[in-house]
Amino acid sequence: MSDMKDALLLGSEGIKKTILHGGSGDIPKFVTGVKVTFHFRTQLCDDERTVIDDSKAVGTPMEIVIGNMFKLDIWETLLSSMRIGEVAEFWCDTVHTGVYPLVSKSMRRIAEGKDPVDWHIHTCGMANMFAYHSLGYEDLDELMKEPKPLYFVLELLKVQQPREYDRETWALSDEERLKAVPVLHGQGNKLYKQGRYQEATQKYKEAIICIKNVQTKEKAWDVPWMKLEKMANTLTLNYCQCLLRMEEYYEVIEHTTDIINQHPGIVKAYYLRGKAHVEVWNEAEARQDFSRVLDLNPGMKKAVKKELAILNMRMEEKNKEDKLKYKGMF
């Protein structure tokens, strides 16, 4: 690493730091509960310095709370060496970068609007690894199979002490989060009944964030983890019910498919996905999902019959529209 000869070696082994732009003032106190806002760019250690992720490209800085068990805890170490306004490049060996693909997947999905959560959620990617054996991104799959040293270019924007900011649900203690879940769940249900679907989704999102943050500290598939998973799935399906009302059908299909891939016995997931397939004229997929609903719960025969009638009506309408559209073309 001859190009790093002027680097500052931090206390932790396998980390080298180079300051690209000096910051101002003293190094802040990074005590437990401090909220840190920063931009980051992650690059491979190849000749091209290939960019893996860049928060500036997304347009939203990262936020973490020190001591809150963020999955990539090395970032706490790196940030704790910086001043406000400083830009620094950190070379980190594989001992520190092994979990990065899991963190990156969560951040990418959130940035793409594919997860019912916010940008700063501390999600547990291990569950998805067990379920799919793929992270859904080719470059991250490669990193997962063969961990590599990475460069992290960090720009420290803001450091807020615990009393200097309003604590959002993601910044609460585990005990506070679990207490907040039923309250948020109830608020979401009330808003849903009032037809205020957008507002209801926000409550469900907050509750999911609370659960996922606690879940990261449990071993995947153990009893405590599964209890939290069941709670999260219930809230995600409520979120999907709102999305159906908001006509976000493809997002419903994606979220329910994620649940089904992990837990293939959840009736409501098939039912909601079937309803979404109906709305986008996926006839075969809708019939398959409703058939699965009846396999799992024959007591839903009446509800399924109603949905199949709606499907038949929608397909007839589509066929008529298609005939009119193509009339005279041949």
SULFENMO-V294409 format. One record per residue. N is the residue number from 1. OMEGA is omega in radians with two decimals (* if undefined). Layout:
n:N omega:OMEGA
n:N omega:OMEGA
//
This chain:
n:1 omega:-3.08
n:2 omega:-3.13
n:3 omega:-3.12
n:4 omega:-3.02
n:5 omega:3.13
n:6 omega:-3.08
n:7 omega:3.04
n:8 omega:3.12
n:9 omega:-3.14
n:10 omega:-3.13
n:11 omega:-3.10
n:12 omega:3.11
n:13 omega:3.09
n:14 omega:3.10
n:15 omega:3.02
n:16 omega:-3.05
n:17 omega:3.00
n:18 omega:3.11
n:19 omega:3.13
n:20 omega:3.12
n:21 omega:-3.08
n:22 omega:3.10
n:23 omega:-3.10
n:24 omega:3.08
n:25 omega:3.11
n:26 omega:3.04
n:27 omega:-3.12
n:28 omega:3.05
n:29 omega:-3.11
n:30 omega:-3.14
n:31 omega:3.12
n:32 omega:3.14
n:33 omega:3.11
n:34 omega:3.12
n:35 omega:-3.08
n:36 omega:3.11
n:37 omega:-3.06
n:38 omega:2.97
n:39 omega:3.11
n:40 omega:2.98
n:41 omega:-3.13
n:42 omega:-3.10
n:43 omega:3.02
n:44 omega:3.11
n:45 omega:3.11
n:46 omega:-3.11
n:47 omega:-3.11
n:48 omega:-3.03
n:49 omega:-3.07
n:50 omega:-3.13
n:51 omega:3.10
n:52 omega:3.14
n:53 omega:3.14
n:54 omega:-3.09
n:55 omega:3.11
n:56 omega:3.09
n:57 omega:3.09
n:58 omega:3.11
n:59 omega:-3.12
n:60 omega:3.10
n:61 omega:3.12
n:62 omega:3.05
n:63 omega:3.01
n:64 omega:3.06
n:65 omega:-3.11
n:66 omega:3.12
n:67 omega:-3.10
n:68 omega:3.06
n:69 omega:3.01
n:70 omega:-2.98
n:71 omega:-3.12
n:72 omega:-2.99
n:73 omega:3.11
n:74 omega:3.13
n:75 omega:3.09
n:76 omega:3.12
n:77 omega:-3.11
n:78 omega:-3.10
n:79 omega:-3.09
n:80 omega:3.11
n:81 omega:-2.96
n:82 omega:3.03
n:83 omega:3.11
n:84 omega:3.13
n:85 omega:-3.13
n:86 omega:2.98
n:87 omega:-3.10
n:88 omega:3.08
n:89 omega:-3.13
n:90 omega:2.96
n:91 omega:-3.11
n:92 omega:3.14
n:93 omega:-3.02
n:94 omega:3.12
n:95 omega:-3.12
n:96 omega:-2.98
n:97 omega:-3.04
n:98 omega:-3.10
n:99 omega:-3.06
n:100 omega:3.14
n:101 omega:3.13
n:102 omega:3.11
n:103 omega:-3.12
n:104 omega:3.13
n:105 omega:3.14
n:106 omega:-3.11
n:107 omega:3.14
n:108 omega:-3.12
n:109 omega:3.12
n:110 omega:3.13
n:111 omega:3.12
n:112 omega:-3.14
n:113 omega:-3.07
n:114 omega:3.13
n:115 omega:3.13
n:116 omega:-3.09
n:117 omega:-3.14
n:118 omega:-3.08
n:119 omega:-3.02
n:120 omega:3.11
n:121 omega:3.09
n:122 omega:-3.02
n:123 omega:3.13
n:124 omega:-3.12
n:125 omega:-3.11
n:126 omega:-3.13
n:127 omega:-3.13
n:128 omega:3.11
n:129 omega:3.13
n:130 omega:-3.02
n:131 omega:-2.96
n:132 omega:-3.05
n:133 omega:3.09
n:134 omega:3.12
n:135 omega:3.13
n:136 omega:3.10
n:137 omega:-3.02
n:138 omega:-3.10
n:139 omega:3.12
n:140 omega:3.07
n:141 omega:3.12
n:142 omega:3.12
n:143 omega:3.14
n:144 omega:-3.13
n:145 omega:-3.09
n:146 omega:-3.13
n:147 omega:-3.10
n:148 omega:2.98
n:149 omega:-3.12
n:150 omega:2.94
n:151 omega:2.98
n:152 omega:3.04
n:153 omega:-3.05
n:154 omega:3.04
n:155 omega:-3.10
n:156 omega:-3.07
n:157 omega:-3.01
n:158 omega:3.06
n:159 omega:-3.10
n:160 omega:3.09
n:161 omega:-3.03
n:162 omega:-3.10
n:163 omega:-3.05
n:164 omega:3.14
n:165 omega:3.07
n:166 omega:-3.09
n:167 omega:3.07
n:168 omega:-3.07
n:169 omega:-3.10
n:170 omega:-3.11
n:171 omega:-3.12
n:172 omega:3.01
n:173 omega:-3.13
n:174 omega:-3.14
n:175 omega:3.12
n:176 omega:3.13
n:177 omega:-3.10
n:178 omega:3.07
n:179 omega:-3.10
n:180 omega:-3.03
n:181 omega:-3.12
n:182 omega:3.11
n:183 omega:3.13
n:184 omega:3.10
n:185 omega:3.13
n:186 omega:3.11
n:187 omega:3.12
n:188 omega:3.13
n:189 omega:3.14
n:190 omega:3.13
n:191 omega:3.11
n:192 omega:3.14
n:193 omega:3.12
n:194 omega:-3.14
n:195 omega:-3.14
n:196 omega:-2.94
n:197 omega:3.14
n:198 omega:3.12
n:199 omega:3.12
n:200 omega:3.13
n:201 omega:-3.13
n:202 omega:3.12
n:203 omega:3.12
n:204 omega:3.10
n:205 omega:-3.12
n:206 omega:3.14
n:207 omega:3.11
n:208 omega:3.10
n:209 omega:3.13
n:210 omega:-3.10
n:211 omega:-3.08
n:212 omega:3.10
n:213 omega:3.09
n:214 omega:-3.06
n:215 omega:-3.12
n:216 omega:-3.07
n:217 omega:3.11
n:218 omega:3.09
n:219 omega:-3.09
n:220 omega:3.06
n:221 omega:2.97
n:222 omega:-3.05
n:223 omega:3.13
n:224 omega:3.12
n:225 omega:-3.12
n:226 omega:3.09
n:227 omega:3.11
n:228 omega:3.13
n:229 omega:3.12
n:230 omega:3.10
n:231 omega:-3.13
n:232 omega:3.13
n:233 omega:3.11
n:234 omega:-3.14
n:235 omega:3.12
n:236 omega:3.11
n:237 omega:3.02
n:238 omega:3.08
n:239 omega:3.13
n:240 omega:3.07
n:241 omega:3.07
n:242 omega:-3.13
n:243 omega:3.07
n:244 omega:3.12
n:245 omega:-3.13
n:246 omega:3.10
n:247 omega:3.08
n:248 omega:-2.93
n:249 omega:-3.10
n:250 omega:3.08
n:251 omega:3.07
n:252 omega:-3.14
n:253 omega:-3.11
n:254 omega:-3.11
n:255 omega:-3.13
n:256 omega:3.08
n:257 omega:3.09
n:258 omega:-3.14
n:259 omega:-3.12
n:260 omega:3.13
n:261 omega:3.13
n:262 omega:-3.04
n:263 omega:-3.00
n:264 omega:-3.13
n:265 omega:-3.09
n:266 omega:-3.03
n:267 omega:-3.05
n:268 omega:3.13
n:269 omega:3.10
n:270 omega:-3.09
n:271 omega:-3.13
n:272 omega:3.10
n:273 omega:3.09
n:274 omega:3.12
n:275 omega:3.12
n:276 omega:3.10
n:277 omega:3.10
n:278 omega:-3.05
n:279 omega:-3.14
n:280 omega:3.03
n:281 omega:3.02
n:282 omega:-2.98
n:283 omega:-3.07
n:284 omega:-3.12
n:285 omega:3.14
n:286 omega:3.14
n:287 omega:3.14
n:288 omega:-3.14
n:289 omega:-3.13
n:290 omega:3.06
n:291 omega:3.12
n:292 omega:3.08
n:293 omega:-3.13
n:294 omega:3.08
n:295 omega:-3.07
n:296 omega:-3.10
n:297 omega:-3.14
n:298 omega:3.14
n:299 omega:3.13
n:300 omega:-3.09
n:301 omega:-3.11
n:302 omega:-3.13
n:303 omega:-3.14
n:304 omega:3.12
n:305 omega:3.11
n:306 omega:-3.13
n:307 omega:3.12
n:308 omega:3.07
n:309 omega:3.09
n:310 omega:3.11
n:311 omega:3.14
n:312 omega:3.14
n:313 omega:-3.12
n:314 omega:3.12
n:315 omega:3.07
n:316 omega:3.12
n:317 omega:-3.12
n:318 omega:3.13
n:319 omega:3.09
n:320 omega:3.12
n:321 omega:-3.14
n:322 omega:3.13
n:323 omega:3.11
n:324 omega:-3.10
n:325 omega:-3.05
n:326 omega:-3.13
n:327 omega:3.11
n:328 omega:-3.14
n:329 omega:-3.10
n:330 omega:*
//
